[in-house]
Amino acid sequence: MIVRISSLALLALLVIGCSSTPSHKAYHYHTTADDPNAGFFTLELPPDVRLLGINGSRTGHDMFKLSRQPTEITIRPGKAKVQVRYEAMFGDGDQLTKHIRSTPFTLDVDGKDGEYFVLGFVRPRSIRTARRFARAPEFWLE
């Protein structure tokens, strides 16, 4: 039996599946040597920023984020080097055809148990400013 699904039906399934997703994606980073009672601090990444790695370890989340929701990362207290990349899609109307991404950027974060950081940056509003930002990304912690 061959089942054919029209592109409209596939789009409807995709929208239904995405509409039930939570407002934040959460990734937890720790090592087996960590004290389980040490707690965590949280880093929130905006939708156009992708997590590449923490303390030299790749996260395994290499896919481009289609979600427009922030990503929350919980990390054990102490110093952490968090590597991120700006990525965005631009285009005309409904056609997103230009994928812009920056060089990797490393954030030095020194977090204490219970602290909450938000990665800040000036979000480019045009393909021209996105390309300029991608060449020299500027991020900060709030």
Steps between C-alpha positions, in 0.01 A plus 500: 500500500646834395405803704529842342496807713446835335730786592203679659425202725868473592511871584188462717661212691814704547308801632297284739816332627682831547210674670524269800869560562604672824616861502859400580721213394720383785841341483684389811878491510698323769770238535495177693760645739259776606356510848126422455418750775698788344198656329488682168500840340298567187596667173221601261588525131276702265339324203767613249789364708604135486697320770813334358681379810581545866854482644635353177236225475271510199134488593381282214229754413628582153170560325391851410234615746169555322327578827445864588523413870796562731721213612581453869823329603567394857866479596674401823624802702845636426681620191377380162598576143182494292543498123212638294425612145252749356281344230201647320297458186403793281298528182208661323154449646447134582814386319791473745792445267808658658666317790736736685729370774786645696834361595490320837511730803615392848338645811677479835234449766565472873170391650382429851222261600160647412628785281320569171682660206354613169723531195444843349575639157356749254292285264563589135183603317628476144720267304761776467527554878490122559799449271688780676414353841605150388848627412552648849234378745456687827325327789473583869345352813207667675 
